Every structure is written in structure tokens, then in C-alpha cells.
């Protein structure tokens, strides 16, 4: 049995996404079902970059997806040992599952594309992706088999945050330079920027969602 890591073989394993018109809705689209790697899956919609929609059981995540999107056309628990189909995230434009919206953020040809979960809406949007260890692909003959990361691998993964103003280019948040970067990004609100620059409690990296929500509310109140 040959074993390879995911980055080498991802392009060989992309599932063929069925258009919405060819799919039958499940009898209960509100269920949350455990699937691959003990991840929760729920009925949702993916818009592909080629312009077609896929409706399927999708990862119910608020931390985005890095590299691959695993999905099921039927409930993961409907058949013993059911394996997911796969899409590379670069084939996806956006995904919506149980109200959670995620979007492909492309930082350029020298950085990987990531399906980032939107955590804050407004003039400034805030997105996040958790960088997880890659699953392992093995082959039984010519058949690819998707397996969880090696036992003992830390699955907690760091959170990578992105800011986007008015639908423009995503900006990667730098943990090391957070105070200076954010103060500059929010410079049109001098009071808020000064709190961030000073590293005041409630205005640090761990408070990023609240900071952006506050900024958007203050901007809206000026109109």
C-alpha cells in the first residue's frame, strides 16, 4: 500500500461536484452529523468558481478550511464507512453552512488559497482560517483512501486572521506587529487606533473580533 501526503496528491483527488439541479434534497436538512475526522457536517451550499452550485453535507466550521473541502452528497452516517468526496478549496468561490459564510481568499500566486470563515461583517470584514495538519492519502491499488492525520498530531492549529476593507484585497494580520499594523489600518478612527497602539486591555490580538465590530459600529454612527 503506497502512502503519500496530501499536498502531492490533492490535484488527483478532486471530487466531481454535481450541479444542484441533479441532486435530491435530503428529507431533513437541519441535521448535524459527524463525518470525516470527527468533524461535524451539515447541509449547505458551495458556489464553485466555474459558476455552478453544489449542495451537500459540508463541514460545519467557523474557522474556515485550509487546502481541501471534504463533503458528502448523503448524510455521512447513512452508510457504514462512507468516505467523503474532495474539492481543492481553490475550486470554491464561497460556502454557506448553517448561516456561516466562508469565502476563498487568494493572497497571490506565492501563497496558498484558503477558504476563510467570515467572523465580522461591515465596512471592514474579518476572516479566519485555522491551519490544520494535512490528512494522509494512501492507495489500495489504484483507489485513493483518505485518512486522518497521524495519531498524536496536534490538531489545534494556529488561527490566521485576514482583514478586508470595502471588498478590497485581503490583508494578513501579523501577530508580531499587531499593535502597529492595526493602528495604521484603523487610522481614520484616531481614538480607537490609539487604544490599539497602546495595547490597552480589550484592544489586543485576542480581542480582534470585538475591535473590528466596534470600529464598524463607530463608522456607521458617523453616517
Secondary structure as UniProt FT lines:
FT   STRAND          2..5
FT   HELIX           6..9
FT   HELIX           10..12
FT   HELIX           20..22
FT   TURN            29..30
FT   STRAND          32..34
FT   HELIX           36..38
FT   STRAND          40..48
FT   TURN            49..50
FT   STRAND          53..59
FT   STRAND          65..66
FT   STRAND          68..72
FT   TURN            76..77
FT   TURN            80..81
FT   STRAND          85..88
FT   HELIX           89..91
FT   STRAND          92..97
FT   TURN            98..99
FT   STRAND          100..105
FT   TURN            109..110
FT   STRAND          114..120
FT   STRAND          124..130
FT   STRAND          136..140
FT   TURN            141..142
FT   STRAND          143..147
FT   TURN            151..152
FT   STRAND          159..165
FT   TURN            166..167
FT   STRAND          171..172
FT   TURN            176..177
FT   HELIX           178..185
FT   TURN            186..188
FT   HELIX           190..197
FT   TURN            198..199
FT   TURN            201..202
FT   HELIX           205..207
FT   HELIX           208..222
//
